[in-house]
């Protein structure tokens, strides 16, 4: 019998967590009581009805930008001080950082290089095409040092595996890197 590689196992676990979170968010939005008139009428699903008034009500927050090149018009700003950042689960923030890295790689054919602040600067528009890949509505935050933060408020550690493959490390709940609860994605 063929064994599943550890990378595939981690990806499947992350996918299961994302689906569970999405289902949990969806259940929380639909649990409001409805009167009999509302039950008989056609109802717009809560994920689309609330998306315009409440950005955190979107059931699937891991949607990469469809036209990431056109979002470069606004200058990059540090987002840690804004009050409108949605609160995402740490694994979702980690996965959204992975999506951002993949978007950068698909535009430029390689990953940004350097330490966290240098990579974050490249992701925020300090790149040849001045494309800003970091989106507040994906739960991605930047601290005052210009470092991209994980879901626990700790700077990510980026490990360049190859020109096209980047490992993104989160320190996990204990906020200390290289301990048992660290989370990693590629």
C-alpha positions in Angstrom: 0.0 0.0 0.0 1.3 3.5 -0.9 2.1 5.9 2.0 1.1 9.5 1.9 4.0 11.9 2.2 4.2 14.2 5.3 3.8 17.3 3.1 0.5 15.9 1.7 -0.6 15.0 5.2 0.0 18.5 6.4 -1.8 20.0 3.4 -4.8 17.7 4.1 -4.9 18.7 7.7 -4.8 22.4 6.8 -7.6 21.9 4.3 -9.7 20.1 6.9 -9.1 22.9 9.4 -10.1 25.6 6.8 -13.3 23.6 5.9 -14.2 23.2 9.6 -13.6 26.9 10.2 -15.7 27.9 7.2 -18.5 25.6 8.3 -18.4 27.0 11.8 -18.5 30.6 10.5 -21.4 29.7 8.2 -23.4 28.1 11.1 -22.8 31.1 13.3 -24.3 33.4 10.7 -27.3 31.3 10.0 -28.3 30.6 13.6 -30.4 33.8 14.0 -34.1 33.1 14.4 -36.3 33.7 11.4 -40.0 34.5 11.3 -42.4 32.4 9.2 -42.5 35.0 6.4 -38.7 34.9 6.1 -38.7 31.1 5.9 -41.1 31.1 2.9 -39.3 33.8 0.9 -36.1 33.4 -1.0 -33.2 34.2 1.2 -29.8 35.4 0.1 -27.1 33.3 1.8 -25.6 35.1 4.8 -22.1 35.0 3.3 -23.1 37.3 0.5 -25.7 39.4 2.3 -23.3 40.3 5.1 -20.1 40.7 3.0 -20.8 44.3 2.1 -21.6 45.4 5.6 -19.3 43.1 7.6 -16.0 42.0 5.9 -15.4 39.4 8.6 -18.7 37.7 7.7 -17.2 36.2 4.5 -17.3 32.4 5.0 -14.2 31.6 2.9 -11.4 34.2 3.7 -8.7 32.3 1.7 -9.5 33.7 -1.7 -6.4 35.0 -3.5 -6.9 38.3 -5.3 -8.2 37.7 -8.8 -6.5 40.8 -10.2 -3.5 41.2 -7.9 -1.6 43.4 -10.4 -4.3 46.1 -10.4 -4.2 46.6 -6.6 -0.8 48.3 -6.7 -2.2 51.8 -7.0 -2.3 52.4 -3.3 1.0 52.9 -1.5 2.0 50.3 1.0 1.1 51.1 4.6 1.8 49.3 7.9 -1.5 47.7 8.8 -0.9 46.7 12.5 -2.4 50.0 13.7 -5.7 49.9 11.8 -8.8 48.9 13.7 -10.6 47.2 10.8 -8.4 44.0 10.5 -10.7 41.0 10.6 -9.8 38.4 13.3 -8.8 35.2 11.5 -7.7 31.9 13.0 -3.9 31.6 13.1 -3.9 28.7 10.6 -5.9 30.8 8.1 -3.4 33.7 8.5 -0.6 31.2 7.8 -2.4 29.8 4.7 -3.1 33.4 3.5 0.6 34.2 3.8 1.3 31.1 1.7 -1.2 32.3 -1.0 0.5 35.7 -1.0 3.9 34.1 -1.5 2.5 31.9 -4.4 0.9 35.0 -6.0 4.3 36.8 -5.9 6.0 33.8 -7.3 3.5 33.5 -10.1 4.0 37.2 -11.1 7.8 37.3 -10.9 8.8 33.6 -11.4 10.7 33.5 -8.1 10.2 34.3 -4.4 11.3 37.5 -2.7 14.5 37.1 -0.7 15.9 38.5 2.5 14.8 38.7 6.1 11.1 39.1 7.1 11.2 42.9 6.7 12.8 42.7 3.2 10.4 40.1 2.0 7.4 42.0 3.5 8.6 45.2 1.7 8.7 43.3 -1.6 5.2 41.8 -1.0 3.9 45.3 -0.2 5.1 46.9 -3.4 8.8 47.3 -3.2 9.3 45.1 -6.3 9.9 45.8 -10.0 6.2 46.1 -10.9 5.2 47.8 -7.6 2.5 45.2 -6.9 1.1 45.1 -3.4 0.2 41.5 -2.5 -0.7 42.0 1.2 -4.4 42.4 1.8 -5.8 43.5 5.1 -9.0 41.6 4.5 -6.9 38.4 4.5 -5.9 39.0 8.1 -2.3 39.8 7.2 -0.7 42.3 9.6 2.6 44.1 9.5 4.3 45.4 12.7 6.2 48.7 13.2 9.4 47.1 12.0 7.8 46.2 8.7 7.6 42.5 9.5 4.7 40.2 8.4 3.0 38.8 11.5 1.5 35.4 12.1 -1.9 34.9 13.7 -0.4 35.2 17.2 1.3 38.5 16.5 4.8 37.0 16.1 6.9 37.7 12.9 7.0 34.9 10.4 10.3 33.2 9.7 10.8 32.7 5.9 13.1 29.8 4.8 14.0 29.9 1.1 14.1 26.3 0.0 14.7 27.1 -3.6 14.1 29.9 -6.0 10.4 28.9 -6.4 9.7 27.3 -3.0 9.5 29.1 0.3 8.7 27.7 3.8 6.8 30.0 6.0 7.2 29.3 9.8 4.8 30.5 12.5 6.0 30.4 16.1 2.6 29.0 17.2 0.7 29.7 20.3 3.7 29.9 22.6 5.1 32.7 20.4 8.6 31.1 20.5 10.2 29.8 17.3 11.5 26.3 17.0 9.3 24.7 19.7 6.7 21.8 19.4 3.8 24.0 18.4 5.3 25.8 15.4 3.3 25.7 12.2 4.9 25.5 8.8 3.6 25.8 5.2 5.1 26.0 1.8 
